[in-house]
C-alpha cells in the first residue's frame, strides 16, 4: 500500500479549475504525498485540461470513466455540480465493483476550499452530497 494519496478531479469549469489550481499548489509547495492521477472535463482543449494532459495526468471527457480506474484512484472529487453525474458515478462504482475509491461529497471539497489562500467563496451545487 502506497503512502501517496491518488486523487481524481472531475469538472474543470470555473469552480473546478480554481479548486485544481489551488489544490495542486498546496501539493507541490508543501511536498504533500498526494498525486492528481486523473481529471475529467467535457472540453479537452481548455487550458487547465491541456495543462494536466501535458503533465501526463490521465484525461477523460466522460467523468464516469474515472471510476473504472479502480485502485489507481483513492479519492474522486466531483466538482461538476451536476446531479446526473453524481448518480452516474454511484452507479458506475457499483457496476465496476470498485470498492476502493471514495467519492468525496461536495462538502469535503468545500472544506478543503477553505484552506486555499485567496480562494473565493464556493457554494455546494444543487442537490449536493452523495
C-alpha positions in Angstrom: 0.0 0.0 0.0 1.4 3.3 -1.1 1.6 6.3 1.3 0.7 8.6 -1.6 -3.0 9.5 -1.9 -4.1 9.3 -5.5 -6.8 11.8 -6.5 -9.1 12.4 -9.5 -10.7 15.8 -10.2 -14.0 15.8 -12.2 -15.2 19.0 -13.7 -12.7 21.7 -14.5 -15.1 24.6 -15.0 -14.9 27.8 -13.0 -15.0 26.2 -9.6 -13.2 23.0 -10.6 -10.4 25.0 -12.3 -9.8 27.2 -9.2 -10.0 24.1 -6.9 -7.5 22.2 -9.1 -5.0 25.1 -9.3 -5.1 25.8 -5.5 -5.0 22.1 -4.6 -2.1 21.5 -6.9 -0.2 24.5 -5.5 -0.6 23.1 -1.9 0.5 19.7 -3.0 3.6 21.0 -4.8 4.7 23.7 -2.4 4.1 21.6 0.7 5.6 18.4 -0.6 2.4 16.6 0.3 2.1 12.9 -0.5 -0.8 13.5 -2.9 -0.9 13.0 -6.6 -3.6 14.0 -9.1 -3.7 10.9 -11.3 -6.8 11.7 -13.4 -9.0 14.6 -14.4 -12.2 14.8 -16.4 -13.8 17.7 -18.2 -16.1 18.0 -21.2 -13.6 20.3 -23.0 -10.3 18.6 -23.5 -8.9 21.8 -25.1 -9.5 24.1 -22.1 -6.2 25.5 -20.7 -6.4 23.7 -17.4 -7.3 20.4 -19.1 -4.4 20.8 -21.5 -2.0 21.6 -18.6 -2.9 18.3 -16.9 -2.6 16.3 -20.1 0.8 17.8 -20.8 1.9 16.8 -17.3 1.0 13.2 -18.0 -2.2 13.1 -16.0 -4.9 10.8 -17.4 -7.6 12.8 -19.0 -11.3 11.8 -19.6 -14.1 13.7 -21.4 -16.6 11.4 -19.6 -16.3 11.8 -15.8 -17.8 8.4 -15.1 -15.0 6.6 -16.9 -12.7 7.6 -14.0 -14.5 5.0 -11.8 -13.1 2.2 -13.9 -9.5 3.1 -12.8 -10.3 1.2 -9.5 -7.4 1.2 -7.1 -5.5 3.7 -9.3 -7.6 6.3 -7.6 -8.2 6.7 -3.9 -10.4 9.8 -3.9 -12.6 11.3 -6.6 -13.6 15.0 -6.2 -16.7 15.6 -8.2 -16.7 19.3 -8.9 -19.1 19.1 -11.8 -22.1 20.3 -9.7 -24.2 18.0 -11.8 -26.8 15.7 -10.1 -26.8 13.3 -13.1 -23.1 12.9 -12.9 -23.3 12.2 -9.1 -25.9 9.5 -9.9 -23.9 8.0 -12.7 -20.8 7.9 -10.5 -22.6 5.9 -7.9 -24.0 3.5 -10.5 -20.5 3.2 -12.0 -18.9 2.3 -8.7 -21.5 -0.5 -8.3 -21.2 -1.7 -11.8 -17.4 -1.9 -11.8 -17.4 -3.4 -8.3 -15.0 -0.6 -7.3 -14.8 -0.9 -3.5 -11.6 1.0 -3.1 -12.3 4.5 -4.4 -14.1 7.1 -2.3 -16.2 9.8 -3.9 -15.7 12.9 -1.8 -19.0 14.7 -1.2 -19.2 18.3 -2.3 -19.0 19.3 1.4 -15.5 17.8 1.6 -14.4 19.9 -1.4 -15.9 22.9 0.3 -13.9 22.2 3.5 -10.7 21.9 1.6 -11.5 25.1 -0.3 -11.5 27.0 3.0 -7.8 26.3 3.3 -6.8 27.7 0.0 -5.2 31.2 0.1 -7.2 33.9 -1.7 -10.0 31.5 -2.6 -13.3 33.0 -3.3 -16.4 31.6 -1.6 -17.8 28.4 -3.2 -21.3 27.1 -2.6 -22.4 23.5 -2.9 -24.2 22.6 -6.1 -27.9 21.9 -6.3 -28.8 18.6 -4.7 -25.3 18.4 -3.2 -23.9 15.4 -1.5 -24.0 11.7 -2.2 
